[in-house]
Amino acid sequence: MSVLLKDAMRVLKETSRTFYIPITFLQKELKHSVAAAYLVFRAIDEIEDHEELDNDVKYTILMQVSDLFKQPFDHEAYGRILGSTKEQMPEVTLRLEEWLRVCPKDALPIVMNAAYEMTTGMAKWAKANWEIRTREDLDDYTYYVAGLVGVMLSDLWEHYGEEKADRELAIGYGRGLQAVNILRNEQEDLAERSVSFVPDDWTRAELFDYAEENLAKADEYMKSLTKKSILLFCRLPLALAHKTLKAMKEGREKMTRAEVEQTVEEVQLH
C-alpha cells in the first residue's frame, strides 16, 4: 500500500501543484483521504473536459461511472464503460480504482458519495453542453464541480474530529475558486470547446462580482477554522485565487511564477 500511496502522491504532484503543496500540510489520515479524493475528482474531470469526446458519449460514460460509486468500485466494469475511449484517457483517469484504494477505509464513504454527486452533476451539464443561461445555472454548475468539494472537505474535517465548518460557506469557497478559473479560461473555453460558462447578458464585470462575492464567503469560512494544518491547507488556494483575481483586474492574464512561489512561502510562514 505504501508503494501505491507514494505513486498516488507522484501523480498528484504532476496533476496539480496548486493542491499538492497544501495537501502535504495535512495530518496523515486526512492527507491520504484528501489526496485520494482529489485524484478521483481529477479522474472524473478529465472525462468531462476531454476535447475529443462527444457530449452524449461523456454523458453516457459519466452516468454509468456514477453508478459504480454507489457500491464497492468494480474496476472491470469501469474498464468496460470507458471502452475504446481508454486510449485517449490520461493516467489519472485510468487508475481511478487505485485512488479509491489509497483512501483510508473510514473516509471512503464520504469520498464515494461526493464522487457520485459530482459525476451525475457533470453528466447533466455535459448533456446540456454547459449552456449556462442564468445565475442559477452558474450556481448549479459551480456547485457540482467545486462547491461540493468544499462540503466533502468539511465532512472530512468533522469526521476526523478536527473542525466543524459551515457547509454554505464551504460551497462559497469552492464556487469562488471555480469562478476565478472561469474568468481566467474564458477565451480558451470559447476557442477550444465553444463553451461559455458566463450567464446570458452578464458582462465580465458581473463575473468578477460573482467571484468576489463567493471569495468573501471563503474568507468567512477561514475565520471558523482553528486547526493549523487545515488552515494552511485552505489558505493557499484561496490566497492564489485572490491574487489571480487582482492580476486579471490589472489586465494581466494570470500571476507570474515568481508571485505564485512568493505566495506559497508567505502562506507557510503564517
C-alpha positions, -999 to 999 in steps of 0.1 A, spaced: 0 0 0 28 24 8 42 19 -28 8 28 -42 4 58 -18 38 71 -29 28 67 -66 -5 85 -59 14 114 -44 36 115 -75 6 116 -98 -10 143 -76 21 164 -79 22 160 -117 -15 168 -120 -18 198 -97 10 216 -80 -16 241 -65 -32 214 -45 -3 191 -39 15 216 -17 -14 223 7 -23 185 9 12 178 22 4 202 52 -24 178 65 -21 152 91 -16 116 79 -51 101 76 -66 134 64 -37 138 39 -44 104 24 -82 110 23 -79 144 6 -52 132 -18 -73 102 -28 -104 124 -32 -85 149 -54 -72 122 -77 -107 107 -80 -122 141 -88 -95 148 -113 -101 114 -130 -137 123 -135 -129 159 -145 -106 146 -173 -136 128 -188 -158 159 -186 -131 181 -201 -120 158 -228 -117 178 -261 -123 149 -285 -153 132 -269 -188 139 -280 -211 153 -252 -235 123 -255 -206 100 -250 -194 120 -220 -230 119 -206 -232 81 -210 -198 74 -195 -203 97 -166 -237 84 -157 -225 48 -158 -194 56 -138 -216 74 -112 -234 41 -105 -200 25 -96 -197 49 -67 -228 35 -51 -212 1 -43 -177 -13 -39 -160 1 -70 -158 -25 -99 -126 -19 -119 -135 -43 -146 -169 -27 -151 -151 7 -152 -129 -6 -180 -159 -17 -200 -176 17 -195 -146 35 -208 -143 11 -237 -124 24 -267 -120 59 -250 -94 43 -227 -67 51 -253 -75 88 -251 -76 90 -213 -47 102 -191 -31 80 -163 -51 97 -136 -84 86 -151 -73 51 -160 -62 44 -124 -94 57 -106 -99 24 -87 -63 26 -73 -70 61 -59 -100 47 -40 -77 20 -26 -54 47 -12 -83 63 7 -85 53 44 -115 29 48 -134 50 73 -133 81 50 -141 62 18 -180 66 21 -176 104 23 -153 104 -9 -176 79 -28 -207 100 -20 -191 132 -32 -177 114 -63 -212 101 -71 -228 135 -68 -200 152 -89 -202 126 -117 -240 129 -120 -238 167 -120 -211 168 -146 -230 143 -168 -261 166 -166 -240 196 -177 -222 177 -204 -256 167 -219 -267 204 -217 -235 214 -235 -227 236 -204 -253 262 -216 -253 285 -187 -281 310 -191 -288 323 -156 -271 329 -123 -290 298 -110 -274 278 -138 -239 291 -128 -246 283 -92 -257 248 -101 -227 241 -123 -201 256 -99 -217 236 -71 -211 203 -89 -176 210 -100 -163 228 -69 -188 237 -42 -194 201 -32 -156 196 -29 -159 222 -1 -187 202 15 -167 170 13 -137 186 28 -158 199 57 -172 164 62 -137 150 64 -126 177 89 -155 168 110 -151 130 106 -115 132 119 -127 154 148 -107 184 136 -132 211 128 -170 218 125 -174 241 95 -203 259 78 -214 240 47 -228 271 29 -195 290 34 -177 258 22 -198 259 -10 -189 296 -15 -152 287 -11 -154 262 -39 -175 284 -61 -151 313 -56 -121 293 -68 -141 280 -98 -153 315 -107 -117 326 -109 -109 297 -132 -138 306 -154 -126 342 -157 -90 330 -164 -100 305 -190 -130 323 -206 -113 329 -240 -97 294 -241 -130 277 -233 -147 296 -261 -119 289 -286 -112 253 -278 -145 239 -266 -170 265 -279 -183 267 -244 -191 298 -222 -197 295 -185 -209 331 -184 -247 337 -180 -265 354 -208 -264 392 -206 -236 392 -180 -206 413 -185 -171 403 -174 -176 428 -145 -205 408 -132 -185 376 -133 -158 394 -113 -185 404 -88 -197 368 -86 -161 356 -79 -156 383 -52 -189 376 -35 -180 339 -32 -144 345 -22 -158 367 6 -177 336 18 -144 317 16 -128 344 38 -156 339 63 -151 301 61 -114 306 71 -124 325 102 -142 294 115 -111 272 113 -88 267 142 -66 237 134 -33 250 120 -28 222 94 -63 227 80 -59 265 80 -26 261 60 -44 237 36 -73 261 29 -52 293 29 -30 286 -2 -57 280 -29 -76 310 -15 -46 333 -15 -38 323 -51 -74 329 -61 -75 364 -46 -41 373 -62 -51 358 -96 -83 379 -95 -63 410 -87 -39 403 -115 -68 399 -140 -83 432 -128 -50 448 -136 -53 434 -171 -28 406 -167 -38 370 -177 -25 354 -145 0 356 -117 37 352 -126 55 321 -114 75 342 -90 43 356 -75 30 321 -71 62 310 -53 62 340 -31 25 333 -21 34 297 -12 62 310 10 40 336 27 13 311 35 38 286 50 53 314 72 20 323 88 
